[in-house]
Each structure stands twice: as structure tokens, then as C-alpha cells.
Amino acid sequence: MKKLFYYPSNASMAPHIVLEEIGRPFELDLVDRTQGAHKSAQYLRLNPNGLIPVLVDGDLVLYETAAICLHLADTHPESRLAPELGTPARAQLYKWLMWLTNTLQTSLIVYFYPERWVDADNASGAKQVQTHAASKVATLLDQLEAQLNSSKGPWLLGQQYTVLDPYALMLCRWTRGFAKPAREWPLLGAYLQRMLERPAVQRAIRTEGLVQPLV
């Protein structure tokens, strides 16, 4: 049985939703980051980066959220969570998945941890970094809005729901405390509400104990 090492509302949320969408039995193993469990020797043997999530699938130990989501889609083709291999739609999935993890998620990490990018005790510098990161995130949400407009929805790639959608939901949720959160973009806000209505998303939200505002 697959096991996902997770923490509520962390980068494990997207693969958690994907597992719920697939509908096969799986286990969740809470990594209590408030107690430093993600830096424990035991967890570092699974992911030497000390980051959440990790998926254990038989003998396979896999980290990196995008890789986990793609692996789950590939090993459960009956769930149709990715377009067919070799198609233009599949290429678009690769593009957007890499964009979500390398561009939008990276910018969000800079926003939430600005002190990593300045010298110690440089509070004003950290604030400046955070301000610039928030501005960058807003331009990236503009791109998501434009993609929903061009794809004609209801999902990021159009008619087919894919692993991109749980990933986008997770990252948009992280903006819920911003001055202008993702839900305030017209198409993106409606898209996020459609996502929240999916039974698999609702199950993941209940299991993780998430509270309002959800996005």
C-alpha cells in the first residue's frame, strides 16, 4: 500500500488530493514539523532535504511534490489524471507542472521565508524581499488567470481534470492571507470554488483538518 508522509496544508496536499482522486487504499503518516520531525534522522533517510512530502510505493521512495503527482498519474492511467503520452496536451501538462513547482511555488517560498535571502537580523531586508515576492506572485496568478481564459476551463488544461489542478489549488490556498489572494481573480476564484466542490478535495480537507478560509 502506498504511504504518503504529510503535514496539513504543506506541499503534501496536492499528492494527498491525487491519492483521493485515484480512490485506491493508501496510508498517511503525519510528519509533525512543529516538533522538527522532518529534520529527524529517521525522516532524513527518506528525504535528505528534510522536506515534506515523501511517497513510499513498495520499494520506491520518492520525494518532490511534482514527481510524486506525475508518478501517481502514470501508475494509475485509468484515473485519467494526465493526457496521453506523446500528445501536445501531455507536453502542456509537463510545462505547467514544472511552472507550478519551479516558478509559482518557488516565489511563494521566498514570500514565506524571506529571512533566508538576507543576512541574519536584517529585518528590513527580509521585509523588502517579501514585498517583492508578493508582487511576483501576483504576476504569476495573472498567468493562471490567462491560462483558464485560453483553455476555456473548467480545468487548467481545459476539459480534462489533471494533477495540475490539485497542485494549483494547493499553491493558491497558500495566498489566502495575501492582500490580494488568488480567490480575488475572477476566473481563478470560480475555478477554486469548483475545486473545493470535488469530493476528493473535500475528503482531503476533512482529513487534514483544514479550516476557513480554505482558499
N, C-alpha and C positions, 0 to 999 in steps of 0.2 A: 504494500500500500504506500502511496506517495505521502510524504510528510513535509509540510511547509513550516519552517521556523519563521515566526512573525512577531510583530508588535502592532497594536492597534493604530491605524491611520498612518503607518510608516510606508516605506516603499514595497512592503509585502501586500498592501491592499489590492493592487492590480492582479497579481497571481492568485490571491485568495478568491477574488471575484471570478477569474477564469476557471479555477477549480470548481466553483459553484456552478458555473455555466455548463461545464462538462458533465457534471452530475454523477461522477463516479465516487466511491468512498475515498476519503483522504483524511489524514490526521493533521492537526495543528499543534505546534509546540511553541508556547509563549517564551520569547526571549525578553526578559524583563530588563530593558535598557536603563530603567531608573535605578536599578541595582548593579549596573555595569555588567550584566550577563553577556552582552555582545562583545565584551573585551576579555571574557574568561578564557582560560587555556582550552577548555573543552570546546567552546564555540569557535575559537580561532583555528582549531583543527579542521573545522568545516569551511570557514571563510577567513583566511589570514588577514583580510582587510578589516575585520571586525564590524561588518555592516550587515544589515537586515535587508532582504531575506536570504534564506538558503532553502533549496528544494532537494530532498533526498528521494530518489526514484530508483529503487532497487540498489544497485551498486553505484549508480550515478549520484554524485554530489555536485550541485550546480548553484552558483551564485550569479548575481547581476539580474535585475528585475526583467529587463528586456529579453535576455537569453532564456529565462525561465518561462516567460509568456510564449515565446516563439516555440520552445520545446514542447510545451503543453499543446499548442495548436497543431504541431507536426505529428505528435504521437496520438492525437485524437481527431483525425481528419473528419470523422463522422459528425463532429460538432460544428464544422464549417466556420471556424474562428479565424481562418486565413484563406485568401484566394488560392487558386490552384498554382502549383509551381510553374515557373516559366512564363507566366502571364503578365501583361502590363499592370494589372491590379496587384499582383504579388510584389512587383517592383515598387509600386506606390506604398504598399504596406511596409516594406523594408525602409523606404525613405522616411516615412512618418514615424516609425518606431525608433529609428536612430535619432530623428529630430527631437522626439519627446524625451529620450533619455540623455542625449548629448547637449541639447540646446535649452529646452524649457526646464527640465529638471535641474540641470547644472546652474542655471540662473536662479532658480528657487533656492538651491543650496547656498549660493552666495548671499542671498537675501537673509536667510535664516541664521547663517553663521558668518557674519561679516568680519568678526574678530579674527578669523583665520587668515585674512588677507591684509592685515596691518600688523604693526609691531605691538607687543604687549602693552596694555594700558593706554592705547591710543583710541579712546572712546569717540572722539570727534571724527577720526579717520574711519572707524568702523561705521559710524552713522552715515558718512558720505558714501561709503561702499554700498550700504543698504539702500540708500536713496536711489543710487544709480541702478542697482539691481531691480528695484521695483519698477523703475522706468523701462528697463529692458524687458521685464516680464510683460508689461502692458503691450509692448510692440509685438511680442510673441503671441499673446492672446488675440491680437488683431489678425495674426496669420491663421489661427484656428478658426476665427470667425469667417475669414475669407474662404477657408477650405470647406466649411459647412455650406457656404453660399454656392461655391462652384460644384460641390458634389451633389447638391440638391437634397442631401440627407436621406433618411433621418440620422444616418451614422457618418462617421468621418470619411469612409470610402464610398458613401452612397447608400445603396440598399442593403449591402451585406454588413452585418454586425461582426466585428473582428476584435482581436486582442488589443487593437489600438484604443477601443472605446473605454474599457476599464482603466487603461493607463491614463488616458486623457482625463477621465473622471477623477482619478486619484490626484493628479497634479493640479487640476482646477480646484479641488477641495482644499488644497494647501493654501490657496489665495483667499480663503473665506474671511480672513482678518485684515486683508488689504483695504486701503482707502477706496479702491475700486476693484472688488473681487470679480472673478470670472463670470459669475451669475448675472452681472450687470450688462454684459454684451448681449444684444437681443437674440441672435441665433444660438449663441453659446449657452445662454441662460435656459432657453427652451430645450436645447439638447441635454443639458444636465438634468433637467426635470424628467425627460424621457429615460435617462439612465437610472435615476432613482426609482422609477416605477418598475424596473425589471426585477422579477422575483429573486434571481441570483444575487443581485446587488443588495436587495433588502435582507436576504439571509446573511450576507457578509457583514452588513451594518449591524444587525442584531448580535451576531456572534462577537464582533469586535467591541460592542457596547458603545458605539458612537452616538453622540448627542447633537442636537441642533446648535448652530446651523450646520447642516450636512455638507453644503457647498457654499 
